[in-house]
């Protein structure tokens, strides 16, 4: 039984999709005014793993991730760069897709853009005005929070206790400081669209309601995003969507914990962030994904080079086994004895069924690596059954779900300074052997062994592996 912690009900619940065998899932994507930071990357990767697990379980998944391509921050960036806001959005949308690919994140089935859904946005606002949940003041349309009796049900905040927060516009035109913008009257030089209330553009919250309902229906299974979106963004999405449709908006709300620097949330506003494209220059996507997988998606996680280096070593253990299995399977001339992986698969499934417990799922994979390496040690010539069963387990779990193995790249091909130094020492050792300086050759070999690097000499070249 697959269970999910639902932010809305504050408890784990059995997952029951609206349509049997199908999952409808919406994930809040980026506002494309700059490169996204690795904290955003955590949300994108963990959502990707959850999606992959549903596919692994046999579900037909429709996965939607939006692009917010009209927003105050985009306009401000355009002013700073002295270019059109559409150019800013186009440039960073392209960069977003490039960076997602570098992180091993699968393409969404739909990547809707706010600018391509203006009619849907306007139609929802018209319904809200008609139903008495919104009001127009000189071309600015606001949502009347007081009219929605269950406002605060997602965040747990009480309406009479709330005050205008950092992301809530303070505007004298509002009836209440908590009322939020559905449509903003165009200012000089800003992009605008025609509407029943005059020229303007949508507020941030209404965009997601329009895009999610357009592509997944007025009620869908899962809505996911970072913890920072619970209030006001997701709270406002619920209020405006349910007021417009008179239906439940989303059945399960998933929220991803913060990625912290020195126990402080990583964010662009605080300036304590690393972009995903900078981090991936130094650590392969598989290492980053393992680093994230080793903490539950809902919990906070401290970001540091030391922790990523530790994840690198762990990832290389998995990758080394995978590479060896792939390279030696062709030499396995006989079927050999049965090699059971059912217990590991069962444990992996149990971990992931428990609210996507990736730390426990990753631990199962490490246990399997030890098991398979031990089998290698006691069976100098394993048969085909061993190789096929082992590769099947790793492909289905470590490759297809967690994405912590890249089937196309061998460990020693990762471009790191450490690996380059090892290759340099290997070349120095080869030169020493050519000069018959065997003492130097042995010193390099033995020194690397003490550091956990085993050299493997063949007729044509020397390779290495970590232990």
C-alpha positions as CSV (number, residue, x, y, z in Angstrom):
1,X,0.0,0.0,0.0
2,X,1.4,3.3,-1.1
3,X,1.0,6.1,1.5
4,X,1.7,9.8,1.1
5,X,2.0,12.5,3.7
6,X,-0.7,15.0,2.8
7,X,0.0,18.6,3.8
8,X,-3.7,19.3,3.7
9,X,-4.7,16.7,6.3
10,X,-1.4,16.6,8.1
11,X,-1.2,12.8,8.1
12,X,-0.1,9.9,5.9
13,X,-2.9,8.6,3.7
14,X,-3.3,5.7,1.4
15,X,-2.9,6.9,-2.2
16,X,-6.1,6.4,-4.1
17,X,-6.0,8.0,-7.6
18,X,-9.1,9.7,-9.1
19,X,-8.9,7.3,-12.1
20,X,-7.6,3.8,-11.4
21,X,-4.2,3.2,-12.8
22,X,-3.6,6.9,-13.6
23,X,-1.9,9.7,-11.7
24,X,-2.4,13.4,-12.4
25,X,0.5,15.4,-10.9
26,X,1.3,19.2,-11.0
27,X,4.6,20.6,-9.9
28,X,5.2,24.3,-9.5
29,X,8.0,25.2,-12.0
30,X,10.3,28.3,-12.1
31,X,9.8,31.9,-12.6
32,X,12.2,32.4,-15.4
33,X,14.1,35.6,-14.6
34,X,17.5,33.9,-13.7
35,X,19.2,30.5,-13.4
36,X,17.5,28.4,-10.7
37,X,19.5,27.5,-7.6
38,X,20.3,24.1,-6.4
39,X,17.6,24.4,-3.6
40,X,15.0,24.7,-6.4
41,X,16.8,21.7,-8.0
42,X,16.1,19.6,-4.9
43,X,12.4,20.1,-5.4
44,X,12.6,19.3,-9.1
45,X,14.7,16.2,-8.5
46,X,12.6,14.8,-5.7
47,X,9.4,15.4,-7.7
48,X,11.1,13.6,-10.6
49,X,11.9,10.6,-8.4
50,X,8.3,10.5,-7.1
51,X,7.0,10.6,-10.7
52,X,9.5,7.8,-11.7
53,X,8.3,5.6,-8.8
54,X,4.7,5.9,-9.9
55,X,5.8,4.8,-13.4
56,X,7.8,1.9,-11.8
57,X,4.6,0.9,-10.0
58,X,2.8,0.7,-13.3
59,X,0.8,3.9,-13.2
60,X,0.1,6.0,-16.3
61,X,1.3,9.4,-15.1
62,X,0.4,12.8,-16.6
63,X,3.0,15.1,-15.2
64,X,2.7,18.9,-15.6
65,X,5.3,21.5,-14.6
66,X,4.5,25.1,-15.4
67,X,6.7,28.0,-16.6
68,X,5.9,31.4,-15.0
69,X,7.0,33.7,-17.9
70,X,5.3,36.9,-16.8
71,X,6.0,38.3,-13.3
72,X,7.3,41.3,-11.5
73,X,10.8,39.7,-11.1
74,X,11.0,39.1,-14.9
75,X,10.0,42.7,-15.5
76,X,12.6,44.0,-13.0
77,X,15.3,41.8,-14.6
78,X,14.4,43.1,-18.0
79,X,14.7,46.7,-16.8
80,X,18.1,45.9,-15.2
81,X,19.3,44.3,-18.5
82,X,17.6,47.0,-20.7
83,X,15.9,44.4,-22.8
84,X,12.3,43.2,-23.4
85,X,10.8,41.0,-20.6
86,X,9.8,38.4,-23.2
87,X,13.5,38.1,-24.1
88,X,14.4,37.6,-20.5
89,X,11.8,34.9,-20.1
90,X,12.8,33.1,-23.3
91,X,16.5,33.1,-22.4
92,X,16.0,31.7,-18.9
93,X,13.3,29.2,-20.0
94,X,15.9,27.7,-22.4
95,X,18.5,27.7,-19.6
96,X,15.9,26.0,-17.3
97,X,15.4,23.1,-19.7
98,X,19.2,22.8,-20.2
99,X,19.8,22.6,-16.4
100,X,16.9,20.1,-15.8
101,X,18.5,17.8,-18.4
102,X,21.9,18.1,-16.7
103,X,20.2,17.0,-13.4
104,X,18.7,13.9,-15.1
105,X,15.2,15.2,-14.7
106,X,12.7,13.8,-17.2
107,X,10.8,16.2,-19.4
108,X,7.2,16.9,-18.2
109,X,4.4,15.7,-20.3
110,X,3.3,19.4,-20.5
111,X,5.3,22.5,-19.7
112,X,2.5,25.2,-19.9
113,X,3.5,28.8,-20.0
114,X,1.5,31.5,-18.3
115,X,1.6,33.8,-21.4
116,X,0.0,31.0,-23.4
117,X,-3.0,30.6,-21.0
118,X,-4.3,34.2,-20.8
119,X,-7.8,33.2,-21.9
120,X,-8.0,30.5,-19.2
121,X,-6.8,32.9,-16.6
122,X,-9.3,35.6,-17.6
123,X,-12.1,33.0,-17.6
124,X,-11.4,32.0,-14.0
125,X,-11.2,35.6,-12.8
126,X,-14.5,36.3,-14.5
127,X,-16.1,33.4,-12.6
128,X,-14.7,34.7,-9.3
129,X,-16.0,38.2,-9.9
130,X,-19.4,36.7,-10.9
131,X,-19.5,34.5,-7.8
132,X,-18.7,37.4,-5.5
133,X,-15.2,36.2,-4.6
134,X,-13.3,39.0,-6.4
135,X,-13.7,42.7,-7.0
136,X,-12.4,45.3,-9.5
137,X,-10.8,48.6,-8.4
138,X,-9.9,50.7,-11.4
139,X,-8.5,47.8,-13.4
140,X,-7.0,45.9,-10.6
141,X,-8.9,42.8,-9.6
142,X,-8.4,41.3,-6.1
143,X,-9.5,38.1,-4.5
144,X,-11.7,38.7,-1.4
145,X,-10.1,36.4,1.1
146,X,-12.8,36.9,3.7
147,X,-15.4,35.4,1.4
148,X,-13.6,32.0,1.4
149,X,-14.6,30.4,4.7
150,X,-11.9,27.7,4.7
151,X,-9.0,30.0,3.9
152,X,-6.0,28.7,5.7
153,X,-6.8,25.0,5.6
154,X,-3.6,24.1,3.9
155,X,-1.2,26.2,5.9
156,X,-3.1,25.9,9.2
157,X,-3.1,29.7,9.5
158,X,-6.2,31.4,11.0
159,X,-7.7,34.3,9.0
160,X,-8.0,36.6,12.0
161,X,-4.4,36.0,13.0
162,X,-2.9,36.7,9.6
163,X,-1.1,39.9,8.7
164,X,0.3,41.0,5.4
165,X,3.5,39.0,4.8
166,X,6.5,39.6,2.8
167,X,5.0,38.2,-0.4
168,X,1.6,39.8,0.0
169,X,1.1,43.1,-1.8
170,X,0.3,46.0,0.4
171,X,-2.2,48.1,-1.5
172,X,-4.6,50.8,-0.3
173,X,-7.1,49.7,-3.0
174,X,-7.6,46.4,-1.2
175,X,-10.5,45.8,1.2
176,X,-8.1,43.8,3.4
177,X,-4.3,43.6,3.4
178,X,-4.6,39.8,2.8
179,X,-6.6,40.1,-0.4
180,X,-4.3,39.2,-3.3
181,X,-4.1,40.3,-6.9
182,X,-5.8,38.3,-9.6
183,X,-5.3,40.9,-12.4
184,X,-2.8,43.8,-12.3
185,X,-3.5,47.0,-14.2
186,X,-0.7,47.7,-16.8
187,X,1.9,50.2,-15.9
188,X,3.9,52.3,-18.4
189,X,6.4,50.0,-20.3
190,X,5.1,46.7,-18.8
191,X,3.8,43.8,-20.9
192,X,0.0,43.7,-21.0
193,X,-3.0,41.8,-22.3
194,X,-6.6,42.9,-23.0
195,X,-9.2,41.9,-20.5
196,X,-12.7,42.9,-19.3
197,X,-11.0,45.1,-16.7
198,X,-8.7,46.8,-19.2
199,X,-5.1,46.3,-20.1
200,X,-3.0,44.3,-17.6
201,X,-1.5,41.0,-16.6
202,X,-2.3,38.2,-14.2
203,X,-1.1,37.8,-10.6
204,X,1.2,34.9,-9.8
205,X,-1.3,32.7,-8.0
206,X,-4.0,32.6,-10.6
207,X,-1.6,31.5,-13.3
208,X,-1.1,28.1,-11.6
209,X,-4.8,27.5,-11.1
210,X,-5.5,28.2,-14.7
211,X,-2.7,26.0,-16.0
212,X,-3.2,23.0,-13.7
213,X,-7.0,22.9,-14.3
214,X,-6.5,23.3,-18.0
215,X,-4.2,20.3,-18.3
216,X,-5.3,18.0,-15.4
217,X,-8.9,18.9,-14.8
218,X,-10.7,20.9,-12.1
219,X,-9.8,18.2,-9.5
220,X,-6.5,16.2,-9.8
221,X,-4.5,13.9,-7.7
222,X,-1.2,15.5,-6.6
223,X,0.1,19.1,-6.4
224,X,3.8,19.4,-5.3
225,X,6.2,22.2,-4.6
226,X,8.7,23.6,-2.0
227,X,7.7,24.3,1.6
228,X,7.9,28.0,0.9
229,X,5.0,27.8,-1.5
230,X,2.5,26.5,1.1
231,X,1.6,30.0,2.1
232,X,0.6,32.1,0.3
233,X,0.9,30.6,-3.1
234,X,-0.7,27.2,-2.6
235,X,-3.2,28.5,-0.1
236,X,-4.3,31.1,-2.6
237,X,-4.5,28.5,-5.4
238,X,-6.9,26.5,-3.3
239,X,-9.1,29.5,-2.5
240,X,-9.4,30.8,-6.0
241,X,-9.7,27.4,-7.7
242,X,-12.4,26.0,-5.3
243,X,-14.3,29.3,-5.3
244,X,-14.4,29.2,-9.2
245,X,-15.3,25.6,-9.7
246,X,-17.1,24.7,-6.4
247,X,-15.1,21.5,-6.4
248,X,-12.1,20.1,-4.4
249,X,-9.0,21.4,-6.1
250,X,-6.3,18.7,-5.2
251,X,-6.5,15.5,-3.2
252,X,-2.8,15.2,-2.1
253,X,-0.4,18.1,-1.4
254,X,3.3,17.2,-1.3
255,X,5.9,19.7,-0.1
256,X,9.7,19.5,-0.3
257,X,11.9,20.6,2.6
258,X,14.4,23.5,2.3
259,X,18.0,23.1,1.2
260,X,20.0,25.1,3.8
261,X,23.4,26.7,4.0
262,X,24.6,26.7,7.6
263,X,21.0,25.8,8.7
264,X,19.6,28.8,6.9
265,X,17.3,28.4,3.9
266,X,19.1,28.8,0.6
267,X,17.4,31.5,-1.4
268,X,18.2,34.2,-4.0
269,X,16.8,36.9,-1.7
270,X,19.3,36.0,1.0
271,X,22.1,35.7,-1.5
272,X,23.3,32.4,-0.1
273,X,22.8,30.2,-3.0
274,X,24.6,28.2,-5.7
275,X,23.0,27.8,-9.2
276,X,22.3,24.2,-10.3
277,X,24.4,24.8,-13.4
278,X,27.4,25.7,-11.3
279,X,27.1,22.7,-8.9
280,X,26.7,20.2,-11.8
281,X,30.1,21.4,-13.2
282,X,31.7,19.9,-10.1
283,X,29.4,17.0,-9.2
284,X,27.7,14.6,-11.7
285,X,23.9,14.6,-11.6
286,X,23.9,11.0,-10.2
287,X,25.9,12.2,-7.2
288,X,23.6,15.2,-6.6
289,X,20.5,12.9,-6.9
290,X,22.0,10.4,-4.4
291,X,22.8,13.3,-2.0
292,X,19.2,14.4,-2.1
293,X,17.9,10.9,-1.9
294,X,19.7,10.2,1.3
295,X,17.4,12.7,3.1
296,X,13.6,12.4,3.1
297,X,12.0,14.8,0.7
298,X,10.0,16.6,3.3
299,X,12.9,17.3,5.7
300,X,15.5,20.1,5.7
301,X,18.9,19.3,4.2
302,X,22.2,21.1,4.8
303,X,24.2,21.7,1.6
304,X,28.0,21.4,1.7
305,X,30.9,20.3,-0.5
306,X,31.9,17.8,2.2
307,X,28.5,16.1,2.1
308,X,28.5,16.0,-1.7
309,X,31.9,14.4,-1.7
310,X,30.6,11.8,0.7
311,X,27.7,11.2,-1.7
312,X,30.2,10.9,-4.6
313,X,32.0,8.1,-2.9
314,X,28.8,6.3,-2.3
315,X,27.6,6.8,-5.8
316,X,30.9,5.4,-7.1
317,X,30.4,2.2,-5.2
318,X,27.1,1.7,-6.9
319,X,28.5,2.7,-10.3
320,X,31.6,0.5,-10.0
321,X,29.4,-2.6,-9.4
322,X,27.1,-1.6,-12.3
323,X,30.1,-1.0,-14.7
324,X,31.6,-4.3,-13.7
325,X,28.4,-6.2,-14.3
326,X,28.0,-4.6,-17.7
327,X,31.6,-5.3,-18.7
328,X,31.7,-8.9,-17.6
329,X,28.3,-10.2,-18.5
330,X,29.4,-11.1,-22.0
331,X,32.0,-13.4,-20.6
332,X,29.5,-15.4,-18.6
333,X,29.3,-18.4,-20.8
334,X,27.0,-20.5,-18.6
335,X,23.6,-19.8,-16.9
336,X,25.0,-20.5,-13.4
337,X,23.0,-20.9,-10.2
338,X,19.9,-18.8,-9.4
339,X,20.7,-15.4,-7.8
340,X,17.8,-14.0,-5.8
341,X,17.1,-10.3,-5.7
342,X,13.4,-10.6,-4.6
343,X,14.1,-9.6,-1.0
344,X,15.9,-6.5,-2.0
345,X,13.2,-5.5,-4.4
346,X,10.6,-6.1,-1.7
347,X,12.5,-3.9,0.7
348,X,13.0,-1.2,-1.9
349,X,9.2,-1.1,-2.7
350,X,8.3,-1.1,1.0
351,X,10.6,1.9,1.6
352,X,9.2,3.9,-1.4
353,X,5.6,2.9,-0.5
354,X,6.1,4.6,2.8
355,X,5.8,8.2,1.7
356,X,8.7,7.9,-0.8
357,X,11.3,7.1,1.8
358,X,14.3,7.5,-0.4
359,X,16.9,7.3,2.4
360,X,15.8,3.8,3.2
361,X,15.5,2.9,-0.5
362,X,19.0,4.1,-1.1
363,X,20.2,2.0,1.9
364,X,18.6,-1.1,0.3
365,X,20.6,-0.4,-2.9
366,X,23.9,-0.1,-0.8
367,X,23.0,-3.4,0.9
368,X,22.6,-5.0,-2.5
369,X,25.9,-3.7,-3.7
370,X,27.6,-5.4,-0.7
371,X,25.7,-8.6,-1.4
372,X,26.7,-8.6,-5.1
373,X,30.3,-7.8,-4.4
374,X,30.5,-10.6,-1.8
375,X,29.0,-13.0,-4.4
376,X,31.7,-11.8,-6.9
377,X,34.4,-12.5,-4.3
378,X,33.2,-16.1,-3.6
379,X,32.3,-16.9,-7.3
380,X,35.2,-16.1,-9.6
381,X,33.1,-16.9,-12.7
382,X,29.5,-16.1,-12.0
383,X,26.9,-17.3,-14.5
384,X,24.4,-15.3,-16.6
385,X,21.7,-15.5,-14.0
386,X,23.8,-13.5,-11.5
387,X,24.5,-10.8,-14.0
388,X,21.0,-10.6,-15.4
389,X,19.3,-10.5,-12.0
390,X,21.7,-7.9,-10.6
391,X,21.5,-5.6,-13.6
392,X,17.7,-6.0,-13.6
393,X,17.5,-4.9,-10.0
394,X,19.9,-1.9,-10.4
395,X,18.3,-0.8,-13.6
396,X,14.8,-0.8,-12.2
397,X,15.7,0.9,-8.9
398,X,19.0,2.8,-9.1
399,X,18.7,3.8,-12.7
400,X,14.9,4.1,-13.4
401,X,13.7,5.4,-10.1
402,X,16.4,7.2,-8.1
403,X,18.5,8.0,-11.2
404,X,21.8,7.6,-9.2
405,X,23.5,5.5,-12.0
406,X,24.2,6.8,-15.5
407,X,24.3,3.7,-17.7
408,X,26.3,5.6,-20.4
409,X,29.1,7.0,-18.2
410,X,31.7,5.0,-16.3
411,X,32.9,6.3,-13.0
412,X,36.4,7.1,-14.1
413,X,35.1,9.3,-16.9
414,X,33.7,11.9,-14.4
415,X,35.6,15.1,-14.9
416,X,36.9,15.8,-11.4
417,X,40.3,17.1,-10.2
418,X,40.7,14.1,-8.0
419,X,40.3,11.7,-10.9
420,X,42.6,13.8,-13.0
421,X,45.3,13.6,-10.3
422,X,44.8,9.8,-10.2
423,X,45.2,9.6,-14.0
424,X,48.3,11.7,-13.7
425,X,49.8,9.4,-11.1
426,X,49.0,6.4,-13.3
427,X,50.9,8.0,-16.2
428,X,53.9,8.8,-13.9
429,X,53.9,5.1,-12.8
430,X,53.8,3.9,-16.4
431,X,56.7,6.2,-17.3
432,X,58.6,4.8,-14.2
433,X,57.9,1.2,-15.4
434,X,59.2,2.0,-18.9
435,X,62.4,3.3,-17.2
436,X,62.5,0.1,-15.1
437,X,62.1,2.2,-12.0
438,X,60.0,-0.5,-10.3
439,X,60.5,0.9,-6.8
440,X,58.8,4.1,-7.9
441,X,56.1,2.1,-9.7
442,X,55.4,0.0,-6.6
443,X,55.4,3.1,-4.3
444,X,52.7,4.8,-6.4
445,X,50.6,1.6,-6.6
446,X,50.9,0.9,-2.9
447,X,50.3,4.5,-1.9
448,X,47.1,4.7,-4.0
449,X,45.9,1.4,-2.5
450,X,46.3,2.9,1.0
451,X,44.0,5.7,-0.2
452,X,41.4,3.2,-1.4
453,X,42.4,3.2,-5.1
454,X,43.1,-0.1,-6.6
455,X,45.1,-0.1,-9.9
456,X,44.3,-2.8,-12.5
457,X,47.0,-3.5,-15.1
458,X,46.2,-5.0,-18.4
459,X,48.1,-5.5,-21.6
460,X,47.1,-2.2,-23.1
461,X,46.4,0.1,-20.2
462,X,46.0,0.6,-16.5
463,X,42.6,1.4,-15.0
464,X,41.5,1.9,-11.4
465,X,38.6,1.4,-9.0
466,X,37.7,2.6,-5.5
467,X,37.2,0.3,-2.6
